[in-house]
C-alpha cells in the first residue's frame, strides 16, 4: 500500500508539472504578441527555463534535469570544438 501511495504521489507531481508547462506556454503565446522588441521574449524564456527546472527538481521530475544537462553538455562540447 505504501508503494502505491509513492507511485500516485510521483504521478501527481508529474501531472502538476505538465499543467504548469502547459499554462506557461499559453501565457507566453498571449503575452509575447504584445512585446515589441525581439530580445524581450528571449530573456523571459531564459528565466522561465531556470524556474521550470527548479520546479521540476522540487517536484521530483528527474527527466527534465537529465534533458537539460544533456543539452548544456552538448552545447558546451560544440563550443569547445569550435
ABEGO torsion letter per residue (X at the ends): XAAAAAAAAAAAAAAAAAAAAAAAAAAAAAAAAABABAAAAAAAAAAAAAAAAAAAAAAGBAAAAAAAAAAAAAAAAAAAAX
